[in-house]
Amino acid sequence: MKTSLTEGDRKALSAYRIEQAEKTIQEVGFLIENNLLSTAANRLYYACYYAALALLVMEGVSTSTHMGVKSMLSLHFVKNNIMPREILHGYILIFECRQRNDYDTFIEVDREEIDGLYQKGRAFVNCVIDILNVRDVQPGNL
């Protein structure tokens, strides 16, 4: 669904979401170092989710579900060759890990899995930042 925010509002909201993503991805490193892997999986997903929202808001797109975010990223960025498919695939793997960890019984992420997902999450956030930099949307640049 298209939003009715002004361009200035979209830039401000996008920059705010990128700040959230950057702070949250830093938290993930701390959580992994301290062997808090389930919490790291949750925060890793949200770092990517915040970055995804930053990107979607600049397109004037909003969605009310987490699956909708994935669909809109695919439709607006992967399909248009703005975001590589493998970057979106990393986002999806992170989402699935977070879902398992948060909602399944007796399931916990292990260190090897979270280390791999952390790299994918950093790549996703960095890709979003690169796309937004082309559009001149960055924290502190408003």
C-alpha positions in Angstrom: 0.0 0.0 0.0 1.3 3.5 -0.8 1.7 5.9 2.0 0.8 9.6 1.9 3.9 11.0 3.7 5.7 13.9 2.2 9.2 13.4 0.7 10.7 15.1 3.7 8.8 12.9 6.1 9.8 9.8 4.2 13.5 10.8 4.3 13.3 11.5 8.1 11.6 8.2 8.8 14.0 6.3 6.6 17.0 7.9 8.3 15.5 7.1 11.7 15.0 3.4 10.7 18.6 3.2 9.4 19.8 4.5 12.8 17.7 1.8 14.5 19.1 -0.8 12.2 22.8 0.2 12.8 22.4 0.4 16.6 20.6 -3.0 16.6 23.2 -4.7 14.5 25.8 -3.5 16.9 23.8 -5.1 19.8 23.9 -8.4 17.9 27.6 -8.5 17.9 27.6 -8.0 21.7 25.0 -10.6 22.2 26.9 -13.2 20.1 30.1 -12.5 22.0 28.3 -13.1 25.3 26.7 -16.3 24.0 23.1 -14.9 24.1 22.3 -16.5 20.8 18.5 -16.6 20.9 18.3 -13.0 21.7 20.9 -12.3 19.1 18.7 -14.1 16.5 15.7 -11.9 17.5 17.7 -8.7 17.4 19.4 -9.6 14.1 16.0 -10.0 12.5 14.9 -6.7 13.8 18.0 -4.9 12.6 17.2 -6.2 9.1 13.5 -5.4 9.5 14.3 -1.8 10.4 16.6 -1.5 7.4 13.8 -3.0 5.2 11.3 -0.5 6.5 13.8 2.4 5.8 13.9 1.2 2.2 10.2 0.7 1.7 9.2 4.0 3.2 11.4 5.7 0.5 9.3 4.0 -2.1 6.1 5.2 -0.4 5.2 1.6 0.5 3.9 0.4 3.8 2.8 -3.1 4.9 1.2 -4.4 8.0 2.9 -7.8 8.2 6.5 -9.1 8.3 5.8 -11.4 5.3 4.5 -8.3 3.5 7.9 -6.7 4.0 9.5 -9.6 2.3 7.0 -9.5 -0.6 7.4 -5.8 -1.1 11.2 -6.0 -1.1 11.0 -8.7 -3.7 8.5 -6.7 -5.8 10.1 -3.3 -5.6 13.8 -4.0 -5.3 14.7 -7.6 -6.3 12.4 -7.7 -9.3 13.8 -4.3 -10.5 17.4 -5.5 -10.0 18.1 -2.9 -7.3 18.8 -5.6 -4.6 20.5 -8.9 -5.3 18.3 -11.9 -4.8 20.8 -13.5 -2.5 20.7 -10.5 -0.2 16.9 -10.9 0.1 17.4 -14.6 0.6 19.6 -13.8 3.6 16.8 -11.7 5.1 14.4 -14.6 4.7 16.8 -17.1 6.4 17.1 -14.6 9.3 13.4 -14.3 9.5 12.9 -18.1 9.6 15.5 -18.4 12.3 13.9 -15.8 14.4 10.5 -17.4 14.0 11.9 -20.8 15.0 13.7 -19.3 18.0 10.8 -17.2 19.2 7.9 -19.6 18.6 9.0 -23.2 18.4 9.5 -25.4 21.5 12.9 -26.7 22.5 14.6 -25.0 19.5 17.7 -22.8 20.0 20.0 -21.3 17.4 23.6 -22.6 17.6 26.8 -20.5 17.3 27.6 -21.7 13.8 24.2 -20.8 12.5 24.1 -17.4 14.1 27.6 -16.5 13.0 26.5 -17.2 9.4 23.3 -15.3 9.7 25.1 -12.4 11.3 27.2 -12.0 8.2 24.1 -12.2 6.0 22.4 -9.6 8.2 25.3 -7.2 8.0 25.3 -7.7 4.2 21.5 -6.9 4.1 21.8 -3.8 6.2 24.9 -2.6 4.2 23.0 -3.2 0.9 20.1 -1.2 2.1 22.4 1.6 3.2 24.1 1.6 -0.2 20.7 1.8 -2.0 19.7 4.7 0.3 23.0 6.5 -0.1 22.3 6.6 -3.9 19.0 8.3 -2.9 20.8 10.6 -0.5 19.1 9.3 2.7 21.3 8.9 5.7 21.2 9.6 9.4 22.4 13.2 10.0 21.9 14.1 6.3 18.5 15.8 6.7 
